[in-house]
């Protein structure tokens, strides 16, 4: 089979479009025959010389800006490594006799990059649109348009060229502003990343401090509770006045403090041993219901559990989440109505949506903002016991799972706590 070799140099030289190849310092490296013919200069007069030395501005045109506009475009290509299309330019060309001829061009500058994304050269391609402008002017002359109209047309042409220059200038300024804004955004992102890193470190230190403090408080609190119970047992019936009341106050306060410290310790432990495992939510809920069997029996609560999914989660924390939400649904039941709780889940595109619905006392809308805040209680201890940490636990557990938790509730009508767990 016969192989044909294409002479690309010959193709380039004979191409009808006007091509000029420039180095990165704007030295003319090569050009095709069409470019040589259009510019009325010999190849040997151009190759090896600087572009703007070969093609200076027309000194007789006080508004000439061909050199400055082309220079801007080429520098933009060097800087951004992207092609740049220029507006139609008036850029007069000097003939062999030294006289400048009026010329109009439509240029585009194209970067040529090597495998390392470095600039090898720039291809400057132009279309000579002078003939179009000349034909247009001749048409006006041949049709004998009156002088006033011709003057207005000329003014419009001048205005168009002026606007074109303004647009080009604004384009360069806009590109510069976009680049500056991009650099500012990148700096802000870097600063934000550094601040997030510091915040994570500070949170880690805070969790460690909370854990150590809560753990160290356990022992003296146990001693205080034990000795208070001994006082009550030994002297409870012999004290005069308010003695028994004082002992009872100390005992209740110590136990409440013990519950708070335990809750704080549990809160600090959430997520300390992060390990995602495959869990069966049906099994977790069944274990929780088994643990609180006595509470369910005393409240006569009716709990319905639909089929729940298997998914990847932090097993211990997820169990604590279900226990807190189910226990709360029972705790805040209406006194005159049997508690009814439904637990179900639905699969979505990127996560699972869980719902725990009850017919409890509900939540006032004005209290919603403090629902998941640690130590924020919505009811007096005389009405409902607790530490105010349970729902804060739930919020932290959801943050650990990269999920969300919220509640739909109406005062007196019940609540539905909802949370999502992503499909890891």
Beta strands, then each sheet from edge to edge (+ up, - down):
strand 1: 18-22
strand 2: 28-31
strand 3: 84-85
strand 4: 89-90
strand 5: 93-94
strand 6: 100-101
strand 7: 104-113
strand 8: 119-128
strand 9: 277-280
strand 10: 302-305
strand 11: 310-313
strand 12: 340-347
strand 13: 351-358
strand 14: 405-410
strand 15: 414-422
sheet 1: 2+ 1- 8+ 7- 3+
sheet 2: 2+ 1- 8+ 7- 4+
sheet 3: 5+ 6-
sheet 4: 9+ 11-
sheet 5: 10+ 12+ 13- 15+ 14-
end
